[in-house]
Amino acid sequence: MKPTIGFVGVGRMGSNMARRLRDQGLAITAVYDAHFPTARAVAAELGASPCTELASVTAQADVIFTVVSDDHAQRAIFSPAGDSLLSNASGKTFINCATISPAIHLEIEIAATKIGAKSLEACMASSIPQARNGTLYLMCGGQKSVFAELEPILNELSDQGRTLRYIGAAGTAGQVKALVNMVMNINTAALAEGLGLGAALGLDLTTLMEVFSQTGAASRVVATDAEDMINREHTCFFSAAHAAKDSGIAVMLGAAHGRFLPLAAATKAQYDRLVTLGLGHLDKSGVAELTFPGRT
């Protein structure tokens, strides 16, 4: 029989992952979110139980996905005391999808193993449409045997496995994800500066965007973010606040290994500034609000 699935964190990413798995014939039996009305609405849509306690999710599901915001939230849901996903979790499996400090993935694997549970990190390098369509790019870390057990479920989220990668031991996928987001954020901030300077020079930005895409200035963010930067369309798919957090993880990893990352540090400073200005809710393309003339 197919395993039952629970979700902790059903914002735009988690809820769309749950919808995708439901559409593929998997039973979503339990849903939890720090904002209970969100959990209640998603649970009603999916035919799941809306949970007010983490332990209830563990009790009602075989495999539990966690999609939370940061290190603090991840540690809180796996707390060694009080309400926790680890309560009576023997035989259960956790798939942790948040972009967090890599060491925390290892902490969770150790804690889960001690009580007879299993854990796998499945870091995502995609956004909301890919979550809904089942084409997430997933980078996984943990025991290879656990990855193999979960592969049929993960395939349903990753274009039938075409965009699924096993990286290595716990924490390694988190390291790769930190580097992916570090480079993405640098490219985004650089694009914002290039377009912003082009605007200050009075250049035609549509032409400039096309030239960028056809020369050495090309990067994926030219296709995904340039038009939004020009039009000030910053509907959030990946927030500036998350960009600041993730660049910070990369800077922290660099410092721990004696590597100074000046571009990552400068990019983090730009996104930190957006957060300070109360604009952390904007998409990462919102960094252009700092670089275009006449804006923030």
C-alpha positions as CSV (number, residue, x, y, z in Angstrom):
1,M,0.0,0.0,0.0
2,K,1.1,3.6,-0.7
3,P,2.3,5.4,2.4
4,T,0.1,8.1,3.9
5,I,1.5,11.7,3.8
6,G,1.5,14.5,6.3
7,F,2.7,18.1,5.7
8,V,4.1,20.6,8.2
9,G,4.1,24.0,6.6
10,V,1.4,24.5,4.0
11,G,2.2,28.0,2.6
12,R,2.5,28.4,-1.1
13,M,5.2,25.8,-1.6
14,G,4.0,23.2,0.9
15,S,0.4,23.4,-0.1
16,N,1.2,23.0,-3.8
17,M,3.5,20.0,-3.1
18,A,0.6,18.5,-1.2
19,R,-1.8,19.1,-4.1
20,R,0.6,17.5,-6.5
21,L,0.9,14.4,-4.4
22,R,-2.8,14.2,-3.9
23,D,-3.3,14.4,-7.7
24,Q,-0.9,11.5,-8.1
25,G,-3.0,9.3,-5.9
26,L,-1.3,9.7,-2.5
27,A,-3.4,10.2,0.5
28,I,-2.7,13.5,2.4
29,T,-3.9,12.6,5.9
30,A,-2.7,15.4,8.2
31,V,-1.7,19.1,7.7
32,Y,-0.2,21.5,10.2
33,D,0.8,25.1,9.8
34,A,1.9,27.8,12.4
35,H,-1.1,29.8,11.0
36,F,-3.9,27.4,11.8
37,P,-6.5,29.0,9.4
38,T,-4.2,28.1,6.6
39,A,-3.9,24.5,7.7
40,R,-7.7,24.3,8.1
41,A,-8.3,25.6,4.6
42,V,-5.7,23.4,2.9
43,A,-6.9,20.3,4.9
44,A,-10.4,20.9,3.8
45,E,-9.3,21.1,0.2
46,L,-7.2,17.9,0.4
47,G,-9.5,15.8,2.6
48,A,-6.9,15.8,5.4
49,S,-7.1,16.3,9.1
50,P,-6.1,19.9,10.2
51,C,-3.8,19.5,13.1
52,T,-3.2,21.8,16.0
53,E,-0.3,19.7,17.4
54,L,2.8,18.4,15.6
55,A,2.5,15.0,17.3
56,S,-0.9,14.6,15.7
57,V,0.7,14.8,12.2
58,T,3.2,12.1,13.1
59,A,0.4,9.9,14.5
60,Q,-1.6,10.2,11.3
61,A,1.0,9.8,8.6
62,D,3.7,7.5,7.5
63,V,5.8,10.1,5.7
64,I,5.9,13.7,6.9
65,F,7.1,16.6,4.7
66,T,8.4,19.7,6.5
67,V,8.5,23.0,4.6
68,V,9.3,25.7,7.1
69,S,11.1,29.0,6.9
70,D,14.3,28.9,8.8
71,D,16.7,27.3,11.3
72,H,14.6,28.3,14.3
73,A,11.4,26.9,12.9
74,Q,13.0,23.7,11.8
75,R,14.5,23.0,15.3
76,A,11.2,23.9,16.9
77,I,9.2,21.3,15.1
78,F,11.8,18.6,16.0
79,S,12.1,19.8,19.6
80,P,13.3,17.1,22.1
81,A,10.6,18.2,24.6
82,G,7.0,19.3,24.4
83,D,4.9,19.1,21.3
84,S,7.2,17.7,18.6
85,L,7.2,15.6,15.4
86,L,9.5,13.2,17.2
87,S,6.8,12.2,19.7
88,N,6.0,8.5,19.1
89,A,7.8,8.7,15.8
90,S,9.3,5.2,15.6
91,G,8.8,3.8,12.1
92,K,8.0,7.2,10.6
93,T,10.0,9.0,7.9
94,F,10.6,12.8,7.6
95,I,11.4,14.6,4.4
96,N,12.8,18.1,5.2
97,C,12.6,20.6,2.4
98,A,13.5,23.9,4.0
99,T,16.7,25.9,3.1
100,I,18.4,25.8,6.5
101,S,21.9,25.6,7.9
102,P,23.3,22.2,6.7
103,A,24.3,21.1,10.2
104,I,20.7,21.1,11.3
105,H,19.8,18.4,8.7
106,L,22.5,16.2,10.4
107,E,21.1,17.0,13.9
108,I,17.6,15.9,12.7
109,E,18.9,12.7,11.2
110,I,20.7,11.8,14.5
111,A,17.6,12.6,16.6
112,A,15.3,10.6,14.3
113,T,17.6,7.6,14.2
114,K,17.8,7.5,18.0
115,I,14.1,6.9,18.2
116,G,13.8,4.5,15.3
117,A,12.6,7.1,12.7
118,K,14.2,8.1,9.4
119,S,15.1,11.5,7.9
120,L,16.0,12.8,4.5
121,E,16.7,16.3,3.4
122,A,15.1,17.2,0.0
123,C,16.3,20.8,-0.8
124,M,14.3,22.5,-3.5
125,A,15.8,24.7,-6.2
126,S,12.5,25.7,-7.8
127,S,9.4,27.8,-7.2
128,I,5.6,27.6,-6.7
129,P,4.6,26.6,-10.3
130,Q,7.1,23.7,-10.3
131,A,5.8,22.6,-6.9
132,R,2.3,22.4,-8.3
133,N,3.3,20.8,-11.6
134,G,5.6,18.2,-10.0
135,T,8.8,19.5,-11.7
136,L,10.8,20.6,-8.6
137,Y,14.5,20.3,-8.8
138,L,15.2,18.3,-5.6
139,M,18.7,17.7,-4.1
140,C,18.7,15.0,-1.4
141,G,21.0,14.2,1.4
142,G,20.9,11.4,4.0
143,Q,21.3,7.7,4.0
144,K,21.2,6.2,0.5
145,S,18.8,3.5,1.6
146,V,16.3,6.0,2.9
147,F,16.5,7.9,-0.4
148,A,15.9,4.7,-2.3
149,E,12.8,4.0,-0.2
150,L,11.4,7.5,-0.8
151,E,12.3,7.7,-4.5
152,P,8.8,6.8,-5.8
153,I,7.3,9.7,-3.8
154,L,10.0,12.1,-4.7
155,N,9.7,11.2,-8.4
156,E,6.1,12.5,-8.3
157,L,7.5,15.9,-7.3
158,S,10.5,16.0,-9.7
159,D,9.4,15.4,-13.2
160,Q,9.4,11.6,-12.7
161,G,12.9,11.7,-11.3
162,R,14.4,13.8,-14.1
163,T,15.1,16.6,-11.7
164,L,15.9,14.5,-8.7
165,R,19.5,14.3,-7.4
166,Y,21.0,12.3,-4.6
167,I,24.0,14.4,-3.3
168,G,25.4,12.4,-0.3
169,A,25.3,12.3,3.4
170,A,23.0,14.4,5.6
171,G,23.9,18.1,5.2
172,T,25.5,17.8,1.8
173,A,22.3,18.7,-0.1
174,G,21.9,21.7,2.2
175,Q,25.4,22.8,1.3
176,V,24.7,22.5,-2.4
177,K,21.4,24.4,-2.0
178,A,23.2,27.2,-0.2
179,L,25.6,27.5,-3.1
180,V,22.8,27.5,-5.6
181,N,21.0,30.3,-3.9
182,M,24.2,32.2,-3.2
183,V,25.0,32.3,-7.0
184,M,21.4,33.0,-7.9
185,N,21.2,35.9,-5.5
186,I,24.5,37.3,-6.7
187,N,23.3,37.1,-10.3
188,T,20.0,38.8,-9.4
189,A,21.7,41.7,-7.6
190,A,24.1,42.1,-10.5
191,L,21.3,42.2,-13.0
192,A,19.5,44.8,-10.9
193,E,22.6,47.0,-10.9
194,G,23.1,46.6,-14.6
195,L,19.6,47.5,-15.5
196,G,19.5,50.3,-12.9
197,L,22.7,51.8,-14.4
198,G,21.2,51.4,-17.9
199,A,18.1,53.3,-16.8
200,A,20.3,56.1,-15.3
201,L,22.1,56.3,-18.7
202,G,18.9,56.6,-20.5
203,L,19.3,53.3,-22.5
204,D,16.4,51.4,-23.8
205,L,16.0,48.7,-21.2
206,T,14.2,46.2,-23.4
207,T,17.1,46.3,-25.8
208,L,19.6,46.1,-22.9
209,M,17.8,43.1,-21.5
210,E,18.0,41.3,-24.9
211,V,21.7,42.1,-25.3
212,F,22.3,40.7,-21.8
213,S,20.6,37.5,-22.7
214,Q,22.7,37.0,-25.9
215,T,26.1,37.8,-24.4
216,G,28.4,37.0,-21.5
217,A,26.0,38.8,-19.2
218,A,23.4,36.0,-19.7
219,S,22.2,34.1,-16.7
220,R,18.9,32.4,-15.8
221,V,17.7,35.4,-13.9
222,V,17.8,37.6,-17.0
223,A,14.9,35.4,-18.3
224,T,13.1,35.2,-14.9
225,D,13.6,38.6,-13.4
226,A,14.7,41.3,-15.9
227,E,11.2,42.2,-17.1
228,D,9.9,42.2,-13.6
229,M,12.6,44.6,-12.5
230,I,11.9,46.9,-15.4
231,N,8.1,46.9,-14.7
232,R,8.4,46.9,-10.9
233,E,6.4,43.6,-10.8
234,H,7.6,42.0,-7.6
235,T,4.9,39.4,-6.9
236,C,6.6,37.0,-4.6
237,F,7.8,33.6,-5.7
238,F,11.1,33.7,-3.7
239,S,11.2,36.6,-1.2
240,A,13.9,39.1,-0.6
241,A,13.8,38.0,3.1
242,H,14.6,34.5,2.1
243,A,17.3,35.7,-0.2
244,A,18.9,37.5,2.7
245,K,18.7,34.4,4.9
246,D,20.1,32.1,2.3
247,S,23.0,34.4,1.3
248,G,23.7,34.5,5.1
249,I,24.0,30.7,5.2
250,A,26.5,30.8,2.4
251,V,28.5,33.5,4.1
252,M,28.5,31.5,7.3
253,L,29.7,28.4,5.5
254,G,32.5,30.4,3.9
255,A,33.6,31.8,7.3
256,A,33.6,28.3,8.8
257,H,36.0,27.1,6.1
258,G,38.2,30.1,6.0
259,R,36.7,31.5,2.8
260,F,35.9,35.2,2.4
261,L,33.0,35.6,0.0
262,P,32.8,39.3,-0.9
263,L,30.2,39.0,-3.5
264,A,27.9,36.9,-1.3
265,A,28.4,39.3,1.6
266,A,27.6,42.4,-0.6
267,T,24.5,40.6,-2.0
268,K,23.4,39.8,1.6
269,A,23.8,43.4,2.5
270,Q,21.5,44.5,-0.3
271,Y,18.8,42.1,0.7
272,D,19.2,43.0,4.3
273,R,18.7,46.6,3.3
274,L,15.4,45.6,1.6
275,V,14.3,43.9,4.8
276,T,15.2,46.9,6.9
277,L,13.1,49.1,4.6
278,G,10.1,46.9,5.1
279,L,10.4,45.3,1.6
280,G,11.4,41.8,2.6
281,H,8.0,40.5,1.4
282,L,8.9,41.4,-2.2
283,D,10.2,38.9,-4.6
284,K,14.0,38.8,-4.9
285,S,13.6,40.9,-8.1
286,G,12.7,43.7,-5.7
287,V,16.4,44.3,-5.2
288,A,16.0,46.5,-8.3
289,E,14.1,49.0,-6.1
290,L,17.6,49.8,-4.6
291,T,19.3,50.3,-8.0
292,F,16.9,52.1,-10.4
293,P,16.9,55.9,-10.3
294,G,13.9,57.4,-8.7
295,R,12.9,54.4,-6.7
296,T,13.6,53.5,-3.0
